[in-house]
Amino acid sequence: MQDHLADSQWWPAEELEKRRDVELSSLLEHAWRTVPAQRPRLEAAGYRPGEQLDPDVWQRIEPLTRAELQENGDEFRSTATPADHGDILNVSSSGSTGRPLTIHGTLRDAAIGKAFLLRYHLWHNTDFALPMAMIRKFRRGEADYPDGIRRDRWGDQGTYPFPTGPAAGLSIHAGIEQQAEWLRRHPPGYLVTYPSNLGALARHCADIGLELPGLRHVMTLSETLSGEDREACRLAWGVQVIDQYSAREVGLIAAQCPEHPHYHVQAERVVVEVLDGDGEPCAPGQVGRVIVTSLHNYEQPLIRYAIGDFAEFGEPCACGRGLPVLKRILGRDRGMMVTPDGGRYWPFFGAAGFPAITPVCQHQFVQREPGAIVCRFVVARPLTAEEEAGLRDHIGARLPYPFRLDFSYVTAISRAESGKFEEFRCEVTPD
């Protein structure tokens, strides 16, 4: 498969689309014949098995929502999964809302997913002999500070079918100071963590002068990576961040180009669409919601699945790969703020400038009503009136509406049970 993927990444976009349509036709026919909840959706769009895939029919297939899968997940499972696709595997996720979702797949789909993860490493010339450190979610009690967990190799042999260096893991729920001390004892060649954790950890290490001389690069996953976090990593350790865009429901969706900061859709495995508010395809440079179709899950086919993220397509990449380009991945729908007139905006608070104004150690913003935002801060000491005023002015100047800013001081801001951290969360339902 690696030989195949090494070739297919260079195919022209037209060839990739041609191969994609063959895969899609097979998946749609399978869903029409064997998935109870998919057949009426496909018929309503005008799909008929055996016919050539019509782009207009494809566009008429109603996007599948997470709520539909949560309510009627078994109805979206196949009654006749091909036997040669192997055992049935389950992946569960609580998601950002805490409401669980279980997706069913096959061993074949999982093996294909592992091949794409390996290609991501090969793109970036990973030296598999070096030690890896992972600061992420682990099962409760499995990798707690101070010891964490140690393993002889990076991961399973399905992903890394050759010897690798050792791996060390630490729970994401360890404090930043504890993480830094743990890294001092487990100096990595590669560090894997969440973007929000990376920014705080890199800034702390820069403050205390903790260098990681053997570090090749940092790999981030699961959350949206900001330019500020990239820069914090470069300033602290002098290395680049290599990001990936994935979701537990479908696996790896896009991986950072080895020559540029944007992302290549893993088009041999998933179909990615970016749609505007009317459900029409966005042009490059236009932000829209992400719709994903997994091409190889025949147990529970996710056809035009609205994953809940927003993104922006880019122009073809100068690297020469024919894989589609995602220029920006903007994150979850609940990461957009709502103004009283119903407008929706991506928030920007100017957090990189906070240290120059006040001793803010950690921050989080929550919108619970249209005209106000709760600003939660962990501070090194009480702020003066002048510092508070300066912070209000700094934040307010970057918002699209004169929100009331309600400051709240706390001793710590915890992560969700999933390990993720939301810098901004909107709890207002747009009207």
Secondary structure, 3 states (H helix, E strand, C coil): CHHHHHHHCCCCHHHHHHHHHHHHHHHHHHHHHHCCCHHHHHHHCCCCCCCCCCHHHHHHCCCECHHHHHHHHHHHCCCCCCHHHCCEEEEEECCCCCCCEEEEEEHHHHHHHHHHHHHHHHHCCCCCCCCEEEEECCCCCCCCCCCCEEECCCCCCCCCCCCCCCEEEEECCCCHHHHHHHHHHCCCCEEEECHHHHHHHHHHHHHHCCCCCCCCEEEECCCCCCHHHHHHHHHHHCCCEEEEEEECCCEEEEEECCCCCCEEECCCCEEEEEECCCCCECCCCCEEEEEEEECCCCCCCCCCEEEEEEEEECCCCCCCCCCCEEEEEEEEHHHCEECCCCCEECCCCCHHHHHHHCCEEEEEEEEEECCEEEEEEEECCCCCHHHHHHHHHHHHCCCCCCCEEEEEECCCCCCCCCCCCCCEEECCCCC
